[in-house]
Amino acid sequence: MQRNRALVHPDRVRELFAEQRDELRRMGERHLAQVAVLRARIAALEGEIEEVRAQHADLRAAVLARTKAEVEVQKLRRLQAIGRAKLAARDPQAPLN
């Protein structure tokens, strides 16, 4: 019995290697196409993120302005109540409590 006997003909081995090379090339091309699609999607999402950030900044500024206005209204109402209390006629004989 021969120990170094070839199990597969060398031409068949070359053919299999060529098929595998072609398959790897096709896989690489598909991979590059997928990467390009994903990069385009990432760029689109980054644009959307920037829009959302700008909207968030606008809303935050609006909320801050509203909060400041509410505080100012509370201060004015307090001053108004103090002014009314000062103008109100008080009976000097009535107890304070």
Order of alpha helices (4+ residues) and beta strands (2+ residues): alpha
